[in-house]
Amino acid sequence: EFFGSEYIHLEVSETASKEIEYVLKRKDKNAKHLSEGEASVLALVYFLVKLEEDGCDKKNCLIVVDDPVDSQDSNFLFRTAGLLKRQLKDAGQLLVLTHNFEFFNLIRDWYLGKQMKDVSALFFISNNKTGTPQEVKIENLPELLKEYKSEYQYLFSRLYRYSNDLEKLDEPLVANIGRKVLEYFAGFKW
């Protein structure tokens, strides 16, 4: 259903020893070489099917979905967000982790929507490499990431705080944030 019946689908077949197996087909040929995005979608679909197959009562479960959009294009991002919303809307507790800002926006909008607003929370997980020992911090999502669909304001504020000695950042992160701020600025300036 996710890919469309003509694109990728499963066929049931019987082996010579009368065992039943599933064969993944793409346009009626065996699908041998999947892209990383296709493989991640199939892994997510398999996970969702196994949840129901094993008798999981989603209303009483903690379900963790870790970066389900790895290597997916924009079309798949929207489909994956829609699939999660349909399949996991009644989960007792749902944690969705992602590095993809476009996907984050889709999940954030779902969580901040009318149905989920009173029962959801958004958090920001970061790895503080400047301290000894290193630490992982879980904090409420910064307001700039809640309010804006672009991460430009948030990234700019981090650079500003770093340049005014209000926040410590490790050097590779400063360079990466600076690059992204320049990309965003150039994108809307020109």
C-alpha positions, 0 to 999 in steps of 0.5 A: 500500500505504501509504494502503490500496488504496481511498484513494490509488493509481496507475493506468496509462493511455495517452495519445492518442500511445500514451505510458504515464502514471500517474494518481494517484487518490483513491477512483477520481477524479483526486487533484488536491489533496493535503495536505502530509502526503499529498504528503510520503508520496508523495515518500518512497514515490517516493524508495524506489521509485526507489532500487530501480528504479535498481539501488541496493544498499541494503547498500552505500549511504548513504541520507539521509532528511530529515524525512519526516513533515513535516505528517503526522498521528500515524497517518501518523507510525507508518506512515512509521516502519514503512515506513522500517523495512521498506524500509531495515532493511538499508541500509549506512548510514542517516541519518534527520533529523527535527524531530518529537519523536514521530517521533524517539521511533519512530526512536530506539526502532528504533535502540536495539532489539535488531537495531540497537543494536550498529550504530547511533548517535544524534546531536543537531545544533544551530546555535550562534547565540551564537558568531561565526561561527555554527557547527553542532555534531554531538554524541552524543544527550544521555542525557535524550533517550535515556532518556525518551520525553518531552522535558520533562526535556531541555528543563527541564535546558536552561532550568536550565543557562541560568538558572545561566549554565552554557549560552548560548542565544539569546533566541528559543530560551529563549522557545520552550523555556520555552513548551514546558516550561510546556505539558508541565508544565500537561499533566501537572499538570492 
